[in-house]
Amino acid sequence: MKYLYCWLTGVLLASALTPAAAANDVNISFNQHPLQTYTGALLRHDWANLVWDGTRHRAHIATDGKDNSARFLRVTYPANTVGPEHNGGQFLVNLPPANEYYLRYRVRFQPGFDFAKGGKLPGLTSGGGKYSNAHKPLDGDGWTARLMWVEQGRLVPYLYYVGMPANRKFGDFWPIDAQVTPGKWQTITQRIRLNSPGKRDGIYSVWLDGKQVTHRQDMEWRHGDKGKIDSFYFSTYYGGNTPDWAPRWNNYIDFDDIRLSHAPLD
């Protein structure tokens, strides 16, 4: 009877925990929306904990199909512009604070996309919206982990964090074996696990189409116990902040099936 009681207790505990974990997962697609600008109302419908919206009417619900069934988010990047004020779009969503998150989304660069010198892609951050901007976070709150596309469609991590090298004034980055193909839907997955306070044992991993393209387990995201992963940072634009980063013609990137979870994503 003692062993039966323990077994039943374990089953009940597992069943109690599983829905709670699933409740924290985020799974966003755009099929339910009309073909229109991704307005503040639509953003708030999808993202209950929206902090701010900087899409500036450059994000739209779009479709390829004649029956308008499969819909996605299309972000536009006007020619000869750089930075999120004039190019692409951003929004920030608060998440339940945690030590580990997986982020996955599908992305498609338009055929003939002008990669120019590069631009930003979405990621995760901390600080509840008070994230770093061209400086190293002091205690951990405000670290950011995005990706960049660079010349010829290659991808690189683009990070600000406590333990970043001192000579990296505008973020830390390194080459990885990943390249996007214009006109093709591809899947980007990122995993972040915070370091133990005082240790360099944090994790940062990226997969492209299921292939792991970088894995670090020496990350120092924070110093103490601050810096919980607490925000999804949808951030995409050309730049840099000087004219030589600008695209030569109008471009767009499509996004779909945005997922966030504490557990590995299938």
BAFI-3210 file (N, C-alpha, C; in Angstrom, 3 decimals, decimal comma, padded with zeros to 6 digits):
// residues 266
n [1|2|3|4|5|6|7|8|9|10|11|12|13|14|15|16|17|18|19|20|21|22|23|24|25|26|27|28|29|30|31|32|33|34|35|36|37|38|39|40|41|42|43|44|45|46|47|48|49|50|51|52|53|54|55|56|57|58|59|60|61|62|63|64|65|66|67|68|69|70|71|72|73|74|75|76|77|78|79|80|81|82|83|84|85|86|87|88|89|90|91|92|93|94|95|96|97|98|99|100|101|102|103|104|105|106|107|108|109|110|111|112|113|114|115|116|117|118|119|120|121|122|123|124|125|126|127|128|129|130|131|132|133|134|135|136|137|138|139|140|141|142|143|144|145|146|147|148|149|150|151|152|153|154|155|156|157|158|159|160|161|162|163|164|165|166|167|168|169|170|171|172|173|174|175|176|177|178|179|180|181|182|183|184|185|186|187|188|189|190|191|192|193|194|195|196|197|198|199|200|201|202|203|204|205|206|207|208|209|210|211|212|213|214|215|216|217|218|219|220|221|222|223|224|225|226|227|228|229|230|231|232|233|234|235|236|237|238|239|240|241|242|243|244|245|246|247|248|249|250|251|252|253|254|255|256|257|258|259|260|261|262|263|264|265|266]
n.u [000,831|001,975|003,779|002,005|000,652|002,727|003,231|000,766|000,753|002,918|001,928|-000,311|000,976|002,571|000,566|-000,549|001,475|002,014|-000,121|000,275|002,845|002,391|000,606|002,166|003,400|003,791|002,178|001,920|000,161|-000,991|-003,290|-005,917|-006,415|-007,609|-006,650|-004,661|-003,157|-000,993|-002,244|-002,325|-004,469|-004,684|-002,181|-002,430|-004,431|-003,100|-000,908|-001,048|000,438|001,661|004,103|005,088|004,558|006,239|005,858|004,990|003,217|004,396|004,122|002,227|-000,630|-000,428|-000,733|-000,018|-001,580|-004,279|-006,714|-006,537|-005,916|-003,585|-001,933|000,368|002,861|004,024|006,793|007,965|010,660|011,706|013,473|016,741|016,771|017,450|017,461|015,032|013,123|012,539|012,428|011,605|010,375|009,340|008,358|007,596|007,133|006,117|007,116|006,444|008,782|011,801|014,426|015,125|014,424|013,005|012,884|011,170|010,697|009,268|010,706|010,931|012,762|012,278|012,244|015,177|016,106|017,745|020,518|022,416|024,528|023,555|021,150|018,675|017,156|014,432|014,516|015,293|015,077|015,844|014,792|012,300|011,660|013,433|015,937|019,346|021,074|023,300|025,231|026,942|025,050|024,922|024,379|022,997|020,196|018,611|020,117|020,381|019,438|019,611|019,453|021,408|021,133|023,672|026,033|025,336|023,392|024,195|023,936|024,417|024,941|023,772|024,498|024,080|025,506|026,462|028,998|030,285|032,983|035,362|036,121|034,014|032,080|029,640|027,929|028,204|029,353|029,747|031,053|028,901|027,779|025,518|023,035|020,603|018,069|016,760|013,276|012,493|010,849|012,147|013,264|014,019|015,513|016,098|017,847|018,052|019,650|020,011|023,019|024,394|024,502|027,499|028,946|030,227|028,339|026,140|023,836|023,720|022,168|021,621|019,545|019,125|016,673|016,463|019,093|021,781|023,592|025,163|026,565|026,932|028,189|029,248|028,335|027,977|025,412|024,523|025,353|024,439|021,400|019,629|018,208|016,424|014,968|012,585|011,195|009,956|011,455|010,561|012,228|013,304|015,119|017,046|020,446|023,054|023,407|024,032|024,056|025,229|024,335|021,873|019,203|019,096|016,768|013,177|012,220|011,036|010,310|008,938|007,186|006,213|004,333|005,266|006,828|007,173|008,690|009,358|010,417|012,103|011,296|009,169]
n.v [-001,206|001,202|001,663|001,872|004,183|006,083|005,877|006,750|009,337|010,435|010,273|011,989|014,383|014,787|015,077|017,398|019,222|019,244|020,564|023,172|023,806|023,634|025,707|027,956|027,968|029,454|029,854|031,033|031,664|033,082|032,656|033,191|035,847|038,795|039,933|042,430|045,422|044,719|045,588|047,477|046,414|043,787|042,846|042,925|041,060|038,695|038,722|038,800|040,009|042,262|044,773|047,056|048,519|048,764|048,519|050,239|050,369|048,761|046,075|043,365|041,239|038,582|036,490|033,608|031,792|031,112|030,689|032,069|030,829|030,004|032,060|034,661|036,705|039,574|041,602|044,762|046,497|049,453|050,823|052,288|052,993|052,764|051,218|050,807|052,836|053,622|051,380|047,990|046,449|046,363|044,752|044,181|041,623|040,592|037,720|034,853|034,945|033,063|030,580|029,270|029,102|028,109|029,297|029,422|030,022|030,351|031,544|033,522|034,875|037,295|036,400|037,325|038,984|041,774|041,548|043,352|044,958|043,844|042,874|042,723|039,968|038,342|037,621|036,776|038,377|040,189|041,949|043,076|044,798|046,843|046,794|046,288|048,671|048,966|048,732|047,028|045,056|045,693|044,125|041,988|042,166|043,168|041,958|040,855|038,614|038,134|037,351|038,004|038,665|038,694|039,641|037,959|036,371|034,941|033,823|035,151|034,996|037,626|039,316|040,860|040,828|040,139|038,857|039,413|039,936|042,536|044,157|044,250|046,506|046,994|044,749|041,134|038,661|035,872|033,742|031,320|028,157|028,723|029,687|031,577|030,965|032,798|033,063|030,638|028,876|028,670|027,305|028,666|028,064|028,860|028,387|029,313|029,109|030,299|031,251|029,854|031,934|033,742|031,959|030,704|029,118|029,174|028,549|028,807|028,139|027,497|026,467|025,742|024,877|022,450|021,610|021,861|024,789|026,394|026,123|027,025|026,652|028,173|030,585|033,744|035,193|036,848|038,384|038,086|036,926|038,164|039,101|037,282|035,348|037,061|038,241|038,317|039,429|040,783|041,803|043,353|044,696|046,653|047,342|048,049|051,688|053,513|054,963|053,131|050,636|050,317|048,872|048,483|048,371|047,999|045,610|042,488|040,346|037,282|035,955|033,301|030,990|031,273|030,153|029,589|028,099|026,397|023,940|021,589|022,016|020,248]
n.w [000,000|000,744|-001,383|-003,491|-002,770|-002,988|-005,708|-006,812|-005,808|-007,201|-009,830|-009,704|-009,050|-011,318|-013,249|-012,355|-012,715|-015,463|-017,058|-016,101|-016,978|-019,727|-019,974|-019,887|-022,310|-025,549|-028,615|-031,648|-034,549|-037,669|-039,060|-038,382|-038,748|-040,533|-043,857|-043,535|-042,123|-039,403|-036,735|-033,602|-032,172|-033,184|-032,433|-029,613|-029,332|-030,033|-028,309|-025,109|-023,112|-024,180|-024,284|-025,654|-028,918|-031,889|-034,630|-036,616|-038,821|-040,720|-040,731|-041,831|-042,325|-044,491|-047,465|-049,507|-050,860|-053,166|-052,023|-049,724|-047,310|-045,773|-043,735|-042,795|-041,132|-042,611|-042,872|-043,837|-045,499|-046,320|-049,155|-048,942|-046,242|-042,706|-039,442|-036,747|-036,616|-039,187|-040,740|-041,175|-038,169|-034,670|-031,612|-028,139|-025,770|-022,604|-020,714|-018,579|-016,010|-016,209|-015,990|-018,269|-021,730|-024,841|-028,133|-031,161|-034,620|-037,914|-040,924|-043,873|-046,379|-048,907|-052,441|-054,180|-052,184|-050,749|-049,024|-048,176|-045,785|-043,495|-040,905|-038,229|-036,403|-034,604|-030,989|-027,562|-024,313|-021,242|-018,249|-018,438|-020,507|-020,219|-021,775|-022,891|-024,935|-027,203|-025,205|-022,539|-020,280|-016,764|-014,439|-015,306|-015,801|-018,706|-020,706|-024,117|-026,733|-029,885|-033,419|-036,371|-039,874|-042,321|-044,896|-047,955|-046,858|-044,631|-041,235|-037,950|-034,393|-032,231|-029,553|-026,337|-023,181|-019,760|-019,574|-021,985|-024,363|-023,651|-025,761|-027,481|-028,464|-029,715|-029,275|-029,042|-031,305|-033,548|-036,150|-037,672|-038,975|-040,911|-043,189|-044,854|-047,350|-049,881|-050,621|-049,542|-046,973|-043,742|-040,594|-037,515|-034,424|-031,054|-027,999|-024,649|-021,579|-018,393|-016,646|-013,603|-010,712|-010,549|-012,060|-015,211|-016,856|-018,438|-021,185|-024,716|-027,670|-031,152|-033,808|-037,250|-039,402|-038,019|-037,709|-035,548|-035,206|-033,661|-030,395|-027,166|-023,903|-021,957|-021,142|-019,573|-018,621|-016,600|-013,375|-010,620|-009,177|-010,811|-014,024|-015,219|-017,866|-019,477|-021,568|-024,921|-027,760|-030,512|-033,130|-035,929|-038,517|-040,894|-040,212|-037,787|-038,045|-039,975|-043,310|-045,106|-044,439|-045,523|-047,537|-051,124|-052,535|-052,075|-049,630|-048,164|-045,340|-044,296|-041,489|-039,290|-037,218|-034,418|-031,562|-028,066|-025,267|-022,150|-022,406|-024,631|-028,095|-030,285]
ca.u [000,000|002,886|004,330|000,893|000,420|003,799|003,042|-000,370|001,176|003,745|001,074|-001,097|001,873|002,947|-000,580|-000,770|002,517|002,039|-000,917|000,864|003,950|001,828|-000,070|003,159|003,860|003,201|002,125|001,229|000,085|-001,727|-004,345|-007,233|-006,522|-007,888|-005,500|-004,612|-002,038|-000,942|-002,515|-002,196|-005,543|-004,310|-001,052|-002,919|-005,175|-002,140|000,098|-001,758|001,365|002,387|004,644|005,020|004,452|006,991|005,786|004,889|002,453|005,213|003,842|000,922|-001,043|-000,342|-000,949|000,404|-002,567|-005,434|-007,866|-006,249|-006,011|-002,355|-001,563|001,611|003,190|005,017|007,403|008,563|011,889|011,828|014,810|017,527|016,478|018,029|016,985|013,634|012,206|012,231|012,716|011,239|009,479|009,658|007,446|008,123|006,111|006,598|006,921|006,680|010,239|012,304|015,860|015,359|013,382|013,223|012,144|011,234|009,791|009,582|011,063|011,174|013,225|011,699|013,159|015,945|016,314|019,019|021,050|023,251|025,510|022,948|020,025|018,331|016,063|013,915|015,168|014,829|015,774|015,474|014,631|010,930|011,601|014,581|017,037|020,542|021,099|024,688|026,134|026,901|024,270|025,831|024,148|022,277|018,969|018,823|020,830|019,564|019,954|018,963|020,293|021,532|021,590|024,752|026,231|025,062|022,397|024,723|023,406|025,342|024,347|023,999|024,199|024,626|025,398|027,449|030,326|030,765|034,343|035,443|036,330|032,793|031,300|028,292|027,418|029,086|028,910|030,780|030,562|028,309|027,502|024,091|022,764|019,217|017,849|015,599|012,153|012,262|010,544|013,132|012,912|015,079|015,254|017,124|017,699|018,847|019,564|020,828|024,112|024,321|025,171|028,929|029,582|030,067|027,797|024,911|023,767|023,123|022,191|020,806|019,338|018,501|016,037|016,733|020,527|022,403|024,647|026,074|026,243|027,853|027,780|030,141|027,792|027,692|024,354|024,247|026,257|023,724|020,199|018,767|018,349|015,572|014,409|011,227|010,596|010,170|011,821|010,427|013,066|013,849|015,358|018,411|021,298|023,654|022,680|024,590|023,429|025,798|023,608|020,534|018,958|019,012|015,385|012,219|012,317|010,162|010,561|007,731|007,348|005,034|004,442|006,179|006,602|008,045|008,436|010,447|010,894|012,463|010,173|009,164]
ca.v [000,000|002,350|001,915|002,333|005,579|006,891|005,902|007,620|010,711|010,871|010,475|013,204|015,531|014,991|015,603|018,776|020,098|019,300|021,659|024,464|024,051|023,897|027,000|028,999|027,928|030,411|029,300|032,069|031,680|034,272|032,228|033,671|037,291|039,296|040,441|043,859|045,824|044,096|046,735|047,288|045,532|042,412|042,508|042,646|039,800|037,588|038,824|039,401|040,782|043,209|045,925|048,176|048,192|049,643|048,005|051,452|050,080|048,027|044,649|043,095|039,856|038,312|035,100|033,182|030,925|031,719|030,586|032,909|029,997|030,050|033,465|034,861|038,106|040,106|042,860|045,427|047,251|050,373|051,072|053,453|053,336|051,883|051,421|050,443|053,956|053,809|050,157|046,816|046,706|045,737|044,812|043,464|040,898|039,990|036,292|034,431|034,862|031,696|030,400|028,621|029,195|027,809|030,141|028,926|030,644|030,147|032,806|033,417|036,096|037,379|036,121|038,507|039,841|042,499|041,380|044,516|044,616|043,006|043,353|041,987|039,010|038,277|036,808|036,863|039,378|040,265|043,312|043,545|045,875|047,737|046,002|047,035|049,256|049,323|048,700|045,790|045,139|045,699|043,049|040,898|042,705|043,909|041,246|040,534|037,527|038,103|036,934|038,930|038,224|039,535|039,497|036,673|035,613|034,191|034,192|035,199|035,450|039,040|039,250|041,725|040,092|040,550|038,298|039,606|040,475|043,981|044,882|044,192|047,685|046,924|043,397|040,004|037,835|034,963|033,045|029,992|027,494|028,892|030,629|031,510|030,874|033,607|032,374|029,342|028,880|027,990|027,328|029,068|027,733|029,305|027,962|030,038|028,743|031,237|030,715|029,930|033,160|033,646|030,945|030,799|027,830|029,376|027,892|029,465|027,238|027,878|025,471|026,171|023,716|021,255|021,358|022,762|025,550|026,893|025,675|027,525|026,349|028,955|031,940|034,466|036,147|037,708|038,214|037,528|036,171|038,951|038,760|036,189|035,468|037,530|038,978|037,989|040,682|040,732|042,931|043,096|045,904|046,789|048,174|049,342|052,952|054,423|054,709|052,009|049,424|050,366|048,091|049,282|048,329|047,568|044,187|041,997|039,037|036,683|035,236|032,504|029,905|031,669|029,309|029,759|027,041|026,057|022,600|021,469|022,043|019,117]
ca.w [000,000|000,795|-002,715|-004,314|-002,409|-003,579|-007,166|-007,100|-005,529|-008,324|-011,007|-009,501|-009,106|-012,716|-013,986|-011,919|-013,244|-016,921|-017,593|-015,747|-017,900|-021,050|-019,958|-020,107|-023,692|-026,492|-029,968|-032,410|-036,007|-038,105|-039,972|-037,972|-038,936|-041,883|-044,607|-043,240|-041,279|-038,081|-035,883|-032,167|-031,707|-033,506|-031,563|-028,257|-029,412|-030,061|-027,250|-023,980|-022,282|-025,024|-023,557|-026,591|-030,340|-032,776|-035,999|-037,441|-040,047|-041,695|-040,558|-042,430|-042,513|-045,926|-047,859|-050,841|-051,484|-053,820|-051,129|-048,551|-046,111|-044,982|-043,557|-042,061|-040,879|-043,549|-042,435|-044,993|-045,249|-047,456|-049,697|-048,513|-044,850|-041,690|-038,078|-036,541|-036,796|-040,604|-041,473|-040,400|-037,051|-033,389|-030,469|-026,977|-025,026|-021,359|-020,511|-017,196|-015,820|-016,085|-016,234|-019,559|-022,751|-026,253|-029,073|-032,532|-035,596|-039,323|-041,561|-045,311|-047,028|-050,246|-053,552|-054,553|-051,011|-050,689|-047,673|-047,848|-044,753|-042,479|-040,123|-037,012|-036,337|-033,235|-029,970|-026,182|-023,517|-019,834|-017,769|-018,588|-021,493|-020,021|-022,305|-023,261|-026,275|-027,525|-024,057|-021,767|-019,046|-015,626|-013,475|-015,956|-016,361|-019,941|-021,767|-025,285|-027,576|-031,194|-034,532|-037,493|-041,186|-042,834|-046,331|-048,608|-046,115|-043,493|-039,927|-036,817|-033,137|-031,920|-028,128|-025,290|-021,926|-018,759|-019,810|-023,351|-024,402|-023,427|-027,014|-028,282|-028,088|-030,269|-029,211|-029,317|-032,427|-034,051|-037,342|-037,515|-040,251|-041,165|-044,268|-045,302|-048,790|-050,248|-051,228|-048,896|-045,554|-042,910|-039,176|-036,588|-033,024|-030,118|-026,612|-023,657|-020,170|-017,634|-015,841|-012,147|-010,277|-010,311|-012,903|-016,665|-017,267|-019,191|-022,492|-025,883|-028,821|-032,305|-034,853|-038,500|-040,039|-037,237|-037,562|-034,584|-035,883|-032,628|-029,041|-026,139|-022,534|-021,100|-021,162|-018,329|-018,941|-015,443|-012,238|-009,477|-009,508|-011,691|-015,431|-015,673|-019,214|-019,209|-022,681|-026,324|-028,426|-031,969|-033,552|-037,256|-039,310|-041,403|-039,388|-038,006|-038,026|-040,975|-044,610|-045,858|-044,072|-046,112|-048,753|-052,351|-053,020|-051,065|-049,316|-047,098|-044,731|-043,741|-040,219|-038,952|-036,229|-033,346|-030,391|-026,904|-024,297|-021,232|-022,760|-026,048|-029,023|-031,219]
c.u [000,867|003,395|003,246|000,605|001,466|003,625|001,901|-000,019|001,994|002,926|000,289|-000,238|002,259|001,798|-000,882|000,240|002,427|001,163|-000,328|002,003|003,423|001,175|000,892|003,702|003,111|003,279|001,275|001,325|-000,864|-002,906|-005,705|-007,453|-006,921|-006,614|-005,468|-003,335|-002,133|-001,030|-002,257|-003,253|-005,219|-003,131|-001,528|-003,753|-004,226|-001,257|-000,521|-000,857|002,251|002,826|004,600|005,049|005,218|006,980|005,568|004,270|003,295|005,110|002,406|000,647|-001,136|-000,593|-000,366|-000,730|-003,725|-006,662|-007,667|-006,224|-004,784|-001,859|-000,345|001,825|004,292|005,495|008,147|009,712|012,099|013,282|015,428|017,179|017,169|017,378|015,493|012,651|011,723|012,163|012,335|010,281|009,890|008,421|008,021|006,975|006,730|006,211|007,012|008,181|010,696|013,796|016,158|014,152|013,914|012,335|012,295|010,271|010,229|009,794|011,310|011,565|012,693|012,706|013,876|016,203|017,701|019,554|021,877|024,308|024,906|021,795|019,666|017,156|015,675|014,699|014,525|015,644|015,298|015,253|013,247|010,767|012,727|015,847|018,192|020,418|022,503|025,545|025,946|026,003|025,170|025,637|023,444|020,962|019,299|019,667|019,860|020,250|019,118|019,908|020,401|021,707|022,686|024,909|025,968|024,117|022,930|024,113|024,519|024,544|024,671|023,539|024,813|024,436|026,575|028,858|030,873|032,160|034,364|035,573|035,115|031,873|029,856|027,810|028,451|028,490|030,065|030,199|029,983|027,985|026,005|023,893|021,314|019,162|016,623|014,529|011,775|011,910|011,597|012,779|014,140|014,642|016,418|016,810|018,610|018,585|020,519|021,937|023,756|025,036|026,640|029,654|029,344|029,572|026,446|024,995|023,146|023,287|021,259|020,739|018,735|017,991|016,433|018,194|021,118|023,609|025,550|025,597|027,333|027,315|028,714|029,648|027,605|026,686|024,211|025,304|025,562|022,513|019,209|018,869|017,546|015,145|012,950|010,571|010,945|010,340|011,729|011,097|013,675|013,927|016,766|019,203|022,024|022,715|023,253|024,068|023,985|025,185|022,280|020,397|018,790|017,604|014,486|012,302|011,245|010,693|009,244|008,070|006,073|005,386|005,500|005,843|007,640|007,674|009,627|011,099|011,287|011,225|010,289|009,521]
c.v [001,259|002,702|002,410|003,797|006,488|007,015|006,841|009,077|011,260|011,149|011,767|014,445|015,831|015,586|017,028|019,718|020,267|020,410|023,023|024,805|024,395|025,266|028,142|029,006|028,962|029,792|030,231|031,770|032,818|033,932|032,825|035,145|037,660|039,815|041,954|044,161|045,123|045,207|046,418|046,353|044,069|041,949|042,128|041,365|038,608|037,545|039,563|040,303|041,691|044,418|047,167|047,668|049,225|049,138|049,115|051,181|049,398|046,512|044,388|041,594|039,608|036,832|034,855|032,512|031,678|031,676|031,361|032,115|030,117|031,487|033,576|036,353|038,536|041,468|043,458|046,338|048,189|050,588|052,314|053,926|052,335|052,176|051,197|051,596|054,057|052,504|048,948|047,156|045,935|045,732|043,932|042,870|040,318|038,516|035,976|034,247|033,430|031,678|029,803|028,805|028,676|028,744|029,541|029,713|030,271|031,507|032,548|034,792|036,120|036,941|037,407|039,465|040,476|042,417|042,580|044,112|043,784|043,665|042,361|041,032|038,789|037,354|037,005|037,900|039,304|041,723|043,879|044,683|046,863|047,006|046,900|047,563|049,769|049,492|047,386|045,974|044,942|044,504|041,845|041,339|043,495|043,196|040,982|039,448|037,466|037,441|038,082|038,135|039,192|039,247|038,064|035,782|034,759|034,713|034,218|035,524|036,927|039,252|040,409|040,988|040,470|040,098|038,510|040,226|041,996|044,765|044,849|045,344|047,569|045,474|042,349|039,178|036,943|034,219|031,684|029,445|027,542|029,969|030,455|031,510|031,697|032,774|031,061|029,540|028,069|028,199|027,632|028,724|028,228|028,749|028,811|029,430|029,640|030,514|030,734|031,199|032,924|032,633|031,246|029,445|027,970|028,769|028,826|028,536|027,762|026,694|026,161|024,926|022,410|020,906|022,362|023,445|026,287|026,392|026,163|027,120|027,008|030,391|032,488|035,559|037,203|037,469|037,515|036,740|036,988|038,409|037,563|036,428|035,860|038,256|038,342|039,307|040,456|041,986|042,592|044,393|045,829|047,697|047,342|050,558|053,969|054,030|053,509|050,658|049,302|049,444|049,014|049,294|047,871|046,054|043,797|040,665|038,560|035,880|034,453|031,517|030,206|030,858|029,602|028,714|026,912|024,730|022,557|021,383|020,891|019,582]
c.w [000,000|-000,595|-003,666|-004,043|-003,049|-005,083|-007,543|-006,861|-006,677|-009,556|-010,882|-009,593|-010,545|-013,500|-013,589|-012,535|-014,748|-017,486|-017,282|-016,682|-019,274|-021,105|-020,207|-021,532|-024,528|-027,875|-030,820|-033,901|-036,387|-039,007|-039,644|-038,288|-040,363|-042,538|-044,474|-042,465|-039,924|-037,042|-034,416|-031,617|-031,996|-032,658|-030,166|-028,227|-029,322|-028,820|-026,060|-023,154|-023,127|-024,200|-024,435|-028,026|-031,149|-034,205|-037,024|-038,815|-041,121|-041,492|-041,002|-042,422|-044,012|-046,185|-049,236|-051,596|-052,103|-052,927|-049,833|-047,245|-045,219|-044,909|-042,649|-041,887|-041,839|-043,057|-043,621|-044,565|-046,444|-047,875|-049,069|-047,103|-043,929|-040,348|-037,945|-036,660|-038,237|-041,377|-040,623|-039,276|-035,812|-032,499|-029,370|-026,184|-023,760|-021,286|-019,021|-016,970|-015,564|-016,354|-017,603|-020,465|-024,073|-027,065|-030,463|-033,410|-036,997|-039,976|-043,044|-045,850|-048,464|-051,315|-053,971|-053,410|-051,051|-049,261|-047,226|-046,809|-043,628|-041,756|-039,033|-037,225|-034,875|-032,306|-028,608|-025,423|-022,067|-019,461|-017,952|-019,559|-021,347|-020,456|-022,706|-024,677|-026,509|-026,271|-023,309|-020,538|-017,832|-014,702|-014,089|-016,525|-017,620|-020,971|-022,918|-026,101|-028,847|-032,198|-035,515|-038,780|-041,619|-044,329|-046,788|-047,803|-044,993|-042,191|-038,893|-035,558|-032,928|-030,481|-027,358|-023,967|-021,028|-019,125|-021,202|-023,348|-024,331|-024,723|-027,932|-027,886|-028,535|-030,368|-029,550|-030,448|-032,850|-035,253|-036,991|-038,901|-040,530|-042,219|-044,703|-046,827|-049,150|-050,958|-050,574|-047,426|-044,802|-041,441|-038,330|-035,166|-032,180|-028,726|-025,743|-022,290|-019,412|-016,880|-014,359|-011,706|-009,953|-011,167|-014,382|-017,184|-017,970|-020,582|-023,523|-027,073|-029,898|-033,258|-036,075|-039,209|-039,350|-037,050|-036,577|-035,230|-034,908|-031,271|-028,107|-024,780|-021,524|-020,962|-019,743|-018,661|-017,852|-014,381|-011,073|-009,915|-010,325|-013,116|-015,878|-017,126|-019,046|-020,376|-024,021|-027,065|-029,932|-032,511|-034,900|-038,047|-039,882|-040,469|-038,358|-038,003|-038,996|-042,352|-045,364|-045,471|-044,829|-047,321|-049,958|-052,934|-051,878|-050,886|-048,303|-046,575|-044,130|-042,485|-039,920|-037,837|-035,167|-032,096|-029,314|-025,877|-023,358|-021,604|-024,230|-026,926|-030,014|-032,633]
res [m|k|y|l|y|c|w|l|t|g|v|l|l|a|s|a|l|t|p|a|a|a|a|n|d|v|n|i|s|f|n|q|h|p|l|q|t|y|t|g|a|l|l|r|h|d|w|a|n|l|v|w|d|g|t|r|h|r|a|h|i|a|t|d|g|k|d|n|s|a|r|f|l|r|v|t|y|p|a|n|t|v|g|p|e|h|n|g|g|q|f|l|v|n|l|p|p|a|n|e|y|y|l|r|y|r|v|r|f|q|p|g|f|d|f|a|k|g|g|k|l|p|g|l|t|s|g|g|g|k|y|s|n|a|h|k|p|l|d|g|d|g|w|t|a|r|l|m|w|v|e|q|g|r|l|v|p|y|l|y|y|v|g|m|p|a|n|r|k|f|g|d|f|w|p|i|d|a|q|v|t|p|g|k|w|q|t|i|t|q|r|i|r|l|n|s|p|g|k|r|d|g|i|y|s|v|w|l|d|g|k|q|v|t|h|r|q|d|m|e|w|r|h|g|d|k|g|k|i|d|s|f|y|f|s|t|y|y|g|g|n|t|p|d|w|a|p|r|w|n|n|y|i|d|f|d|d|i|r|l|s|h|a|p|l|d]
***
